Amino acid sequence: MSLADKVYHNLLEDIMKNGIVKGDRTGTGTKSIFGRQIRFNMSDGFPMLTTKKLHMKSIIHELIWFLNGDTNIKYLNDNGVTIWNEWADKNGDLGPVYGKQWRNWCGTKKVPAGWEHGAITEFKEENTCDQISTLINDLRKNPDSRRLMVSAWNVAEIEKAALPPCHYGFQLWTCEMAEDERKQYYCEQNGKNSWFTDKLDSEGLDKLGCPKRKISLMWNQRSVDTFLGLPFNIASYGLLLHMLAQQVNMVPDELVGNLGDTHLYSNHYGYVEMQLLRDTMKHSSPTLKLNKAVDIFSYKFEDFEIVDYTCEPNWKNVPIAI
């Protein structure tokens, strides 16, 4: 059984049954509900839908693109990803979208790069307010902080972006694991029987490199295209949670989504009805195999592998509201 599908199907049914018919910016029309929360536990498998196939190539490359601070579609297009093309200008630029806000909120500044005889001879551009680097540093130094947050909602730059951020911020939360939890996790990850860890105490687990903490991620989303966009958002933040956990040696725990205007476009109703007929029990949730990179910014597409992913086919040429 795929628990991710069950959560997602329940949300689709909620919108179809209780949604209010509303107009929207695109002129397409929607059914909309407001203020829902979805939750996924990483111990249940990676939260990827199985009642329709997801294009993980697009999801992975987009996340790498965000983390690199990029705001031009060239990298995406070079890797066969076109999901941002409709919003780009003739040069492929999107303005100050996610990558810029995550990595360079305040813009660049000039810093000294060369000296001669005690005088500055050249300058270089340096990013300011790198929220992702700050987040990693804080997770390592102060994991109980209540300020483990990243925001994409830069009020001064919203109108300059090709599309204002839909998922506008996320927060991390960590807690210490009980000794028994650590032992169980170590055995599961290393193929050991419980007898191997029975005599180990916390110090012994530390020497084995067993994580001491588990980590959860909660993202906030103002506008939710539930049929096309939300499955991507769930998988993308699931990937990010695993990457952050790996970089700071913690165990990925819960993924939580807080959803504002949660809607289905009118030209998606027929697809939704067909998807709801599909069996959420037919396929099991896949798992994620992730090769560890030197740092959060060095992951490559080849470092990600979705293991045992079986699913129903997706529909071709589903219209997107622009």
C-alpha positions, 0 to 999 in steps of 0.5 A: 500500500502507498500511504502517500497515495492515500493522503493525496486521494483523500485531498482530491476527494475533499476538493471535489466534494467540498470545493467552492467554484472560484475564478482565478488569475488564469481564467480557467476556473477552479474548485478550491478549499482552504487550509489543509495539512498533509503529513508523510512519515519517511519510515513508510517509504518515499512519498511518491505517488503510484496512482500516476507516474511522476517525472522524477527527472524534472523534480530532481533537476529542479531541486538541484537548480534551486539549490544552485541559486539559478534563475535561468532555464538553460540548466533545466533545458540542457537536462531535458526539463521544460516545466519553467519554460512558459514563464521565462523571457526570451533570454530564459530568465525568470527574475528573482524566483526560488533559487535567488531567494534561497541562496542570495536574498539580499543580492550581491556585494563587492568584496576584496579579491586581490591586494598589492603592497597593502592596497586592494587591486581587485574585487569580486561579487559575493552572494549575501544572505545565503539562507541554505548555507545558514540553515546547514550551519545552524542545524549543526551548531544549534539543532534545537533552534526555532529559527531553522527556516528558509523563505522565498517570499521576498516582498520587495522582489515579488513583482519582479519574479515571473511567478510569485513563489507558491511554496513560499517557505519551509522550516526544520525541526529536530529532536534527539532519538532514544537509544532504542530508536538509534539501535533499531535504525542502525540495524535497519540501515546496516543489515544487522540483527538486534544482538549486534547492538544489544550491548551497545550504549550511546557512546558505542553508537556514537563511535559507529557514526549512528545519528543522534537526532531525527529531522522533520521538514514542514513547508508552507504553500499559498497556492496549490495546483493539486493535480499537477503541482502538488505531487511534484512539491511533495516529492521535491521536499521529500528529497530535500529532507533526505539531503539535509538529513544526510548532510547533518547526520540525522534521520529523516522523519516527518514531511508536513505540508501546510496548504493555503488555497488548495484547488483543482483547475476545471480542465483537470476534473476528468483526470481527477475522477479517473485517478480516484478510480485507481487502487492506492493499495496496488503498489507499495511506496518506493524508497530513496537511495541517495549517494552522499555529496561533499555538501548540499550544493554538490549533488548531481542527478546521478546521486538519486535513485528511486528504488522499487518504483512501480506505478500506473501510467500518467496522462499525456498532454494534460493542460496547464493553467498559465 
